[in-house]
């Protein structure tokens, strides 16, 4: 196991435990306080129907944010997830409309997301491109490809509306719980085990903590980087399937700015933008914070223009707290 402590660095047991406890419980406390404030201002917030709707809305952002967590843990970023969502959703919808079996169309869409994610990883691992620049470029390329493929028009058809399986994926309920929420929970459990209980997870943290030290210790950094962006592409494509099913159509501008909400969820959940620190559970809490904030502001009738300002302020506060935490740890 890699030792990332700097030579001569003293471990402050008492302050470390308190800081660690605060970093783990901070997002949970913030979520509880947010729920209390919003429920006081709008009693309808706690109605079961609204809470189920909130969870359904959160599921898409959470899925993308789960993949983004792996990326940010390596001090990377993936700006292309919204465009991957749109392109995979459009191709899946086109296949279904033209009579392709739904299960096969979904597999093709998911595989495309994996390929696009791997391409991002190759650019970063072997092309030595900075993650921000590489995924900014692919964000534009994938979005442009979506507009070319759809000719700028939504894709919809009777085959999508008549497919019970496809409709159920985004709109269905299982034992009273929206099916997208169940998909979110399953994905969380699988990725949690993958990140926190496997050698690959430890390598992910090592890569984010100190890439050179990880390489010297025997970590195949290029392979790990590609796999991480593969996961991000996979999760974006899965979210694209759910959103397309929910809307019963593929919109060429679907997923616009979704990368911002995903990054916000990851940072609010306590994952450091500097890499090497964070947990998937925190990301789930961060996604719930973003969802509760959006839902609460909608219930209160706050203009979408002001909502953007509020969300920006929340993200800024989270980033500043992350920077302060990193400075203390240095």
C-alpha positions, 0 to 999 in steps of 0.5 A, a space after each residue: 500500500 502506498 505511503 503518501 505522507 511527506 517525509 518529516 510530516 507529523 500526523 496530528 491524530 486529534 485534529 485529523 480525526 476531527 477534520 476527517 469526521 467533519 469531511 464525512 458528515 459535513 455533506 450529510 449535515 448540509 443536506 439535513 439542514 437544506 431539507 429542514 429549511 425547504 420543508 419549512 418554506 414549502 410544506 409540500 416538499 415532504 409529500 411522498 409524491 414530491 420526494 419520489 419525483 425528486 429522487 427520480 430527477 436526482 437519479 440521472 445526475 447521480 449516475 453521471 456524478 458516480 462516474 465523475 467521482 472516479 475521474 476527479 479522484 485522479 485530479 481529472 475532469 470530464 466535460 464531455 459527459 453531457 454530450 455523451 448522454 445526448 449522442 448515445 440517447 439519439 443513436 439508441 432512439 433512432 435504432 428503436 424507431 427503425 425497428 431494432 429490438 429495444 434490448 439491442 439498441 440499449 446495448 449499442 448505446 451503452 457500448 458507444 458511451 464506453 467507446 467515447 469514454 475510452 477515447 477520452 482516456 486515450 487522449 489523456 493517457 497516451 496523448 498527454 492532453 490535459 483532461 480539461 482540454 481533452 474533454 472540452 474538445 470531445 464535448 464539442 465534437 460529440 455534441 456536434 456529432 449529435 446535431 449532425 446525426 439528428 439534423 437538429 431535430 428530436 427523434 421520436 416514434 411509435 416504437 418508443 412509445 409502444 415498448 413497455 420495457 423502454 418506457 419502464 426504464 425511465 418511467 416505471 415503478 417497482 414496489 412503489 419506487 421509480 425504476 431509475 432510482 433502483 438503477 441508481 442504487 444498484 449502480 451505487 452499490 456496484 461502484 462503491 464496492 469497485 472503488 472502496 473494496 478492490 485493488 483498482 479502487 486503491 490504484 485510483 486513489 494512488 493515481 490522484 494522490 501522486 501519479 509519479 509515486 503510483 507509477 514507481 509503485 507499479 500502478 499501470 497509470 495509463 490503463 487505470 486512466 483509460 478504465 476510469 474514463 470508460 466508467 465515466 462514459 458508461 455512466 453517462 450513456 446509462 443516464 442517457 438511456 434513462 432520460 431518453 426513455 423518460 422523455 420518450 424522445 431523444 433531444 439533440 440538446 439533451 444533457 447540456 450543462 449536466 457536467 456542471 451539476 455532476 461536478 457540483 455533486 462530486 465537490 459538494 460530497 467532499 471529493 477534492 478537485 486536487 485528487 486522491 480524497 473523496 468517497 462515493 457516498 459523499 457524491 450521492 449526498 451531493 447529488 441529493 443536495 443539488 436535487 433538493 435545491 432545484 426542487 425546493 426552488 421550483 416549489 418556491 417559484 424562484 425564477 430559473 435565472 436566479 436558480 443558476 445564481 444560487 447553484 453557482 454560489 453553492 458550488 463556489 462555496 464548496 470549491 473554496 472549502 475544498 481549497 481551504 481543506 487542501 491548504 490545511 493538509 499541505 
